[in-house]
């Protein structure tokens, strides 16, 4: 009899396990309860990468790849990797429209530089200074007139082809027209005089 009571007191039914299972609302256990140390470890997240050198190297590689994609896109006109300011069918058409034309505006910086040299060379001669300044204003007026006429023609082409013209496209085309052809980005994809329609 005594032995039986001793056995019953140490039976598995009377001994609470170390890792008791969590209870649901109806009292049933769903699985073993994780230890507190395990719960705390599962909630911890590193504030910074564990290997800073590797993370820095990976970031550098991503930047290099993005720069290479942009460089190739500027060479080939691949719009997938162009900058957002250069993406879109209308901007591609505007670039081709400008690049297919001979424009006086693209040489404006060279003309201004030549006038600057003349002005510095004959800085003591007032009559030459007056002629240089007058010629400079004539050049600026010609550039403005050319850009206005070019953007009007571009708008007509865009409306005929796309039904409308995107906002800011005139300024986009004008700025490209004032850049020297070999320095334009994205690089020209059509030759001068080419038919782009």
Residue frames as qw, qx, qy, qz and C-alpha x, y, z in Angstrom:
[[0.000, 0.884, 0.467, 0.000, 0.00, 0.00, 0.00],
 [0.269, -0.828, 0.095, 0.482, 2.71, 2.50, 0.96],
 [0.436, -0.184, 0.596, 0.649, 4.69, 1.58, -2.07],
 [0.286, 0.594, 0.665, 0.350, 1.71, 2.21, -4.31],
 [0.060, -0.953, -0.250, 0.163, 1.12, 5.70, -2.92],
 [0.386, -0.635, 0.340, 0.577, 4.78, 6.52, -3.38],
 [0.414, 0.118, 0.688, 0.585, 4.64, 5.38, -6.98],
 [0.174, 0.785, 0.571, 0.167, 1.48, 7.40, -7.65],
 [0.185, -0.908, -0.066, 0.369, 3.01, 10.59, -6.28],
 [0.272, -0.555, 0.518, 0.591, 5.91, 10.27, -8.70],
 [0.585, 0.420, 0.663, 0.206, 3.85, 9.21, -11.70],
 [0.295, 0.143, 0.368, 0.870, 4.12, 11.33, -14.89],
 [0.127, -0.724, -0.559, -0.384, 0.58, 12.63, -14.39],
 [0.452, -0.841, -0.247, 0.170, 1.62, 14.40, -11.16],
 [0.541, -0.388, 0.189, 0.722, 4.94, 15.80, -12.43],
 [0.358, 0.889, 0.129, -0.253, 4.77, 19.10, -14.41],
 [0.789, 0.288, 0.164, 0.517, 7.15, 19.12, -17.36],
 [0.406, -0.421, 0.011, 0.811, 9.84, 21.77, -17.53],
 [0.057, 0.113, -0.391, -0.912, 8.66, 23.14, -20.85],
 [0.360, 0.464, 0.730, -0.350, 4.90, 23.29, -20.56],
 [0.241, 0.357, 0.633, 0.643, 2.90, 23.81, -23.72],
 [0.174, 0.047, 0.084, -0.980, 0.92, 27.05, -24.26],
 [0.235, 0.427, 0.844, -0.226, -2.80, 26.72, -23.76],
 [0.048, -0.343, -0.508, -0.789, -5.50, 27.85, -26.14],
 [0.392, -0.267, 0.129, -0.871, -8.77, 29.42, -25.00],
 [0.855, -0.198, -0.245, -0.412, -10.37, 25.99, -24.62],
 [0.675, -0.593, 0.418, -0.133, -7.54, 24.71, -22.44],
 [0.957, 0.175, 0.138, 0.185, -5.81, 22.48, -24.98],
 [0.406, -0.662, 0.387, 0.497, -2.04, 22.77, -25.49],
 [0.669, 0.723, -0.039, -0.170, -0.75, 23.57, -28.96],
 [0.772, 0.432, -0.305, 0.353, 2.92, 22.70, -28.48],
 [0.682, -0.343, -0.305, 0.569, 5.89, 23.13, -26.19],
 [0.078, -0.991, -0.087, 0.058, 6.38, 26.61, -24.77],
 [0.641, 0.516, -0.235, 0.517, 9.67, 28.17, -25.94],
 [0.593, -0.432, -0.320, 0.600, 12.10, 29.17, -23.24],
 [0.031, -0.948, -0.151, 0.278, 12.36, 32.87, -22.45],
 [0.345, -0.569, 0.462, 0.587, 15.92, 33.07, -23.77],
 [0.383, 0.209, 0.758, 0.486, 14.78, 31.56, -27.08],
 [0.158, 0.842, 0.515, 0.020, 11.90, 34.04, -27.33],
 [0.168, -0.885, 0.087, 0.425, 14.19, 37.00, -26.69],
 [0.402, -0.320, 0.626, 0.586, 16.72, 35.75, -29.23],
 [0.365, 0.462, 0.732, 0.342, 14.02, 35.36, -31.88],
 [0.077, 0.933, 0.343, -0.081, 12.94, 39.00, -31.39],
 [0.352, -0.698, 0.247, 0.573, 16.43, 40.42, -31.72],
 [0.680, 0.667, 0.207, 0.223, 17.42, 41.98, -35.06],
 [0.603, -0.192, 0.056, 0.773, 20.85, 43.42, -35.82],
 [0.092, 0.881, 0.171, -0.430, 20.80, 47.21, -36.12],
 [0.222, 0.768, -0.475, -0.368, 23.72, 47.17, -38.54],
 [0.885, 0.301, -0.343, -0.095, 25.02, 44.44, -40.85],
 [0.851, -0.477, 0.165, 0.143, 27.16, 41.93, -39.04],
 [0.694, -0.058, 0.326, 0.639, 29.83, 42.21, -41.72],
 [0.132, 0.870, 0.090, -0.466, 30.18, 45.88, -42.59],
 [0.162, -0.499, 0.617, 0.586, 33.02, 45.31, -45.01],
 [0.258, 0.209, 0.887, 0.320, 31.00, 42.82, -47.07],
 [0.199, 0.780, 0.560, -0.195, 27.93, 45.09, -47.03],
 [0.003, -0.807, 0.163, 0.567, 30.00, 48.07, -48.16],
 [0.200, -0.275, 0.772, 0.537, 31.57, 46.04, -50.96],
 [0.264, 0.456, 0.839, 0.135, 28.15, 44.80, -52.12],
 [0.141, 0.867, 0.310, -0.364, 26.82, 48.36, -52.14],
 [0.092, -0.655, 0.438, 0.609, 29.83, 49.51, -54.15],
 [0.254, 0.020, 0.873, 0.416, 29.29, 46.73, -56.69],
 [0.248, 0.684, 0.681, -0.080, 25.61, 47.73, -57.06],
 [0.065, 0.863, 0.006, -0.501, 26.60, 51.34, -57.73],
 [0.173, -0.433, 0.674, 0.573, 29.18, 50.28, -60.31],
 [0.278, 0.293, 0.880, 0.249, 26.64, 48.06, -62.09],
 [0.196, 0.822, 0.473, -0.249, 24.07, 50.89, -62.13],
 [0.023, -0.780, 0.265, 0.567, 26.65, 53.31, -63.54],
 [0.236, -0.189, 0.817, 0.491, 27.67, 50.79, -66.22],
 [0.284, 0.542, 0.788, 0.067, 24.03, 50.25, -67.22],
 [0.130, 0.889, 0.213, -0.384, 23.49, 54.02, -67.45],
 [0.140, -0.605, 0.511, 0.594, 26.67, 54.48, -69.51],
 [0.254, 0.083, 0.878, 0.398, 25.65, 51.75, -71.96],
 [0.224, 0.716, 0.650, -0.116, 22.11, 53.15, -72.13],
 [0.045, 0.848, -0.045, -0.526, 23.47, 56.60, -72.96],
 [0.165, -0.384, 0.712, 0.564, 25.53, 55.03, -75.74],
 [0.077, 0.159, 0.918, 0.354, 22.77, 52.87, -77.21],
 [0.389, -0.161, -0.147, -0.895, 19.58, 54.74, -76.22],
 [0.433, -0.261, -0.863, -0.009, 18.23, 51.75, -74.26],
 [0.328, -0.571, -0.021, -0.752, 15.40, 53.38, -72.31],
 [0.795, -0.406, -0.450, -0.010, 15.25, 50.66, -69.65],
 [0.698, -0.353, -0.241, 0.574, 18.31, 52.09, -67.92],
 [0.225, 0.526, 0.071, 0.817, 18.16, 55.76, -68.93],
 [0.051, -0.144, -0.506, 0.849, 17.56, 58.42, -66.31],
 [0.201, 0.615, 0.729, -0.223, 13.85, 59.22, -65.80],
 [0.130, 0.720, 0.002, -0.681, 14.27, 62.66, -67.39],
 [0.135, 0.427, -0.664, -0.599, 15.22, 60.96, -70.71],
 [0.221, 0.158, 0.962, 0.034, 12.59, 58.22, -70.77],
 [0.444, 0.586, 0.449, -0.508, 9.48, 58.21, -72.91],
 [0.602, 0.423, 0.563, 0.375, 8.54, 57.95, -76.58],
 [0.201, 0.956, 0.187, 0.105, 8.07, 61.70, -76.99],
 [0.330, -0.845, 0.346, 0.240, 11.47, 62.52, -75.50],
 [0.650, -0.096, 0.625, 0.421, 13.10, 59.96, -77.76],
 [0.469, 0.693, 0.456, 0.303, 11.36, 61.58, -80.74],
 [0.047, -0.997, 0.016, 0.056, 12.44, 65.06, -79.57],
 [0.525, -0.585, 0.488, 0.380, 16.06, 63.91, -79.28],
 [0.607, 0.201, 0.631, 0.439, 15.98, 62.43, -82.77],
 [0.288, 0.886, 0.337, 0.134, 14.33, 65.56, -84.13],
 [0.187, -0.941, 0.220, 0.178, 17.06, 67.81, -82.71],
 [0.583, -0.418, 0.596, 0.362, 19.90, 65.43, -83.60],
 [0.625, 0.403, 0.581, 0.330, 18.79, 65.16, -87.23],
 [0.231, 0.948, 0.190, 0.111, 19.09, 68.92, -87.74],
 [0.534, 0.220, -0.137, 0.805, 21.98, 71.30, -88.31],
 [0.292, -0.892, -0.346, -0.016, 21.60, 73.95, -85.59],
 [0.288, 0.689, -0.233, 0.623, 23.51, 77.17, -85.08],
 [0.567, -0.724, 0.099, -0.380, 22.62, 77.03, -81.39],
 [0.951, -0.243, -0.046, 0.184, 24.94, 74.13, -80.66],
 [0.661, 0.282, -0.090, 0.690, 27.94, 76.29, -81.57],
 [0.180, -0.914, -0.133, -0.338, 26.82, 79.19, -79.39],
 [0.697, -0.679, 0.079, 0.217, 29.30, 78.47, -76.60],
 [0.718, 0.031, 0.252, 0.649, 32.21, 78.46, -79.05],
 [0.223, 0.715, 0.254, 0.613, 31.05, 81.78, -80.52],
 [0.423, -0.890, -0.068, -0.154, 30.71, 83.34, -77.08],
 [0.782, -0.426, 0.149, 0.429, 34.18, 82.07, -76.15],
 [0.568, 0.340, 0.265, 0.702, 35.59, 83.66, -79.33],
 [0.054, -0.856, -0.187, -0.479, 33.90, 86.96, -78.46],
 [0.648, -0.754, -0.004, 0.109, 35.38, 86.76, -74.97],
 [0.749, -0.118, 0.202, 0.620, 38.88, 86.33, -76.39],
 [0.325, 0.590, 0.270, 0.688, 38.35, 89.30, -78.71],
 [0.316, -0.892, -0.175, -0.272, 37.04, 91.41, -75.88],
 [0.715, -0.621, 0.093, 0.308, 40.06, 90.63, -73.70],
 [0.688, 0.125, 0.265, 0.664, 42.48, 91.17, -76.58],
 [0.174, 0.482, 0.220, 0.830, 41.10, 94.58, -77.53],
 [0.358, -0.675, -0.588, 0.268, 40.04, 95.71, -74.09],
 [0.258, -0.476, -0.053, 0.839, 41.61, 99.13, -74.63],
 [0.024, -0.047, -0.531, -0.846, 39.89, 99.73, -77.96],
 [0.370, 0.293, 0.530, -0.705, 36.38, 101.03, -77.26],
 [0.567, 0.371, -0.298, -0.672, 35.22, 100.81, -80.87],
 [0.419, 0.166, -0.883, -0.131, 36.15, 97.10, -81.08],
 [0.069, 0.116, 0.835, -0.533, 34.46, 96.47, -77.72],
 [0.488, 0.324, 0.202, -0.785, 31.30, 98.07, -79.04],
 [0.592, 0.314, -0.557, -0.491, 31.30, 95.91, -82.18],
 [0.256, 0.102, -0.950, 0.147, 31.97, 92.76, -80.17],
 [0.230, 0.206, 0.696, -0.648, 29.11, 93.46, -77.80],
 [0.567, 0.362, -0.060, -0.737, 26.78, 94.25, -80.67],
 [0.524, 0.267, -0.750, -0.301, 27.72, 91.04, -82.48],
 [0.056, 0.016, -0.929, 0.364, 27.21, 89.06, -79.28],
 [0.432, 0.291, 0.459, -0.720, 23.65, 90.36, -78.92],
 [0.603, 0.372, -0.391, -0.588, 22.98, 89.44, -82.54],
 [0.347, 0.183, -0.920, -0.013, 24.19, 85.89, -81.89],
 [0.149, 0.134, 0.806, -0.557, 21.98, 85.57, -78.81],
 [0.545, 0.355, 0.127, -0.749, 18.97, 86.85, -80.77],
 [0.551, 0.333, -0.645, -0.412, 19.63, 84.34, -83.58],
 [0.167, 0.071, -0.959, 0.216, 19.87, 81.49, -81.10],
 [0.328, 0.240, 0.606, -0.683, 16.58, 82.46, -79.42],
 [0.600, 0.392, -0.157, -0.679, 14.79, 82.75, -82.77],
 [0.451, 0.277, -0.819, -0.220, 16.16, 79.40, -83.95],
 [0.020, -0.030, -0.925, 0.378, 15.09, 77.64, -80.77],
 [0.461, 0.309, 0.380, -0.740, 11.60, 79.13, -80.89],
 [0.621, 0.389, -0.388, -0.559, 11.11, 78.08, -84.53],
 [0.331, 0.234, -0.914, -0.014, 12.55, 74.61, -83.85],
 [0.139, 0.114, 0.845, -0.504, 10.32, 73.94, -80.85],
 [0.568, 0.350, 0.130, -0.734, 7.25, 75.13, -82.79],
 [0.591, 0.349, -0.621, -0.378, 8.06, 72.67, -85.58],
 [0.162, 0.128, -0.947, 0.246, 8.68, 69.95, -82.98],
 [0.387, 0.179, 0.590, -0.686, 5.30, 70.58, -81.36],
 [0.662, 0.360, -0.188, -0.630, 3.55, 70.22, -84.71],
 [0.489, 0.289, -0.813, -0.125, 5.31, 66.92, -85.34],
 [0.003, -0.039, 0.887, -0.459, 4.51, 65.61, -81.86],
 [0.522, 0.249, 0.364, -0.730, 0.83, 66.58, -82.04],
 [0.669, 0.367, -0.407, -0.502, 0.56, 64.93, -85.45],
 [0.478, 0.249, -0.842, 0.035, 2.26, 61.75, -84.23],
 [0.233, -0.109, -0.854, 0.453, 1.11, 61.42, -80.61],
 [0.230, -0.707, -0.616, -0.260, -1.94, 63.70, -80.44],
 [0.342, -0.936, -0.044, -0.070, -0.37, 66.02, -77.84],
 [0.498, 0.542, -0.456, 0.501, 2.95, 67.22, -76.47],
 [0.682, -0.450, -0.474, 0.329, 4.18, 66.36, -72.99],
 [0.217, -0.975, -0.016, -0.054, 4.80, 69.18, -70.56],
 [0.466, -0.750, 0.381, 0.273, 8.35, 70.52, -70.46],
 [0.827, 0.198, 0.411, 0.327, 9.31, 69.00, -73.79],
 [0.384, 0.890, 0.028, 0.242, 10.05, 72.36, -75.43],
 [0.270, -0.870, 0.405, -0.076, 12.66, 73.20, -72.81],
 [0.824, -0.219, 0.502, 0.149, 14.05, 69.65, -73.04],
 [0.738, 0.511, 0.299, 0.324, 14.52, 70.02, -76.81],
 [0.162, 0.958, -0.100, 0.214, 15.91, 73.57, -76.52],
 [0.505, -0.732, 0.457, 0.036, 18.54, 72.56, -73.97],
 [0.822, 0.004, 0.499, 0.276, 19.62, 69.67, -76.18],
 [0.567, 0.753, 0.202, 0.264, 19.78, 71.97, -79.18],
 [0.032, -0.955, 0.256, -0.145, 22.24, 74.24, -77.35],
 [0.708, -0.484, 0.492, 0.145, 24.58, 71.35, -76.56],
 [0.214, 0.588, -0.682, -0.378, 27.41, 70.44, -78.91],
 [0.863, 0.112, -0.304, -0.388, 26.38, 67.26, -80.73],
 [0.643, 0.248, -0.690, 0.222, 29.30, 65.13, -79.53],
 [0.037, 0.197, -0.671, 0.714, 28.62, 66.09, -75.90],
 [0.640, -0.209, -0.080, -0.735, 24.90, 65.26, -75.88],
 [0.061, 0.032, -0.973, 0.220, 23.62, 62.56, -73.55],
 [0.825, 0.008, 0.544, 0.153, 22.01, 60.23, -74.43],
 [0.228, -0.363, 0.556, 0.712, 24.19, 60.19, -77.52],
 [0.553, 0.422, -0.159, -0.701, 22.54, 60.87, -80.90],
 [0.623, 0.047, 0.781, 0.005, 21.07, 57.77, -82.52],
 [0.610, 0.686, 0.390, 0.072, 20.36, 59.37, -85.91],
 [0.523, 0.010, 0.240, 0.818, 22.52, 61.15, -88.46],
 [0.108, 0.507, 0.060, -0.853, 22.08, 64.74, -89.52],
 [0.379, 0.279, -0.462, -0.752, 19.48, 65.04, -92.24],
 [0.039, -0.092, -0.994, -0.040, 17.91, 61.67, -91.37],
 [0.515, -0.304, -0.336, -0.727, 14.15, 61.18, -91.75],
 [0.073, -0.140, 0.833, -0.531, 12.87, 60.28, -88.28],
 [0.660, 0.114, 0.224, -0.708, 9.19, 59.73, -89.23]]
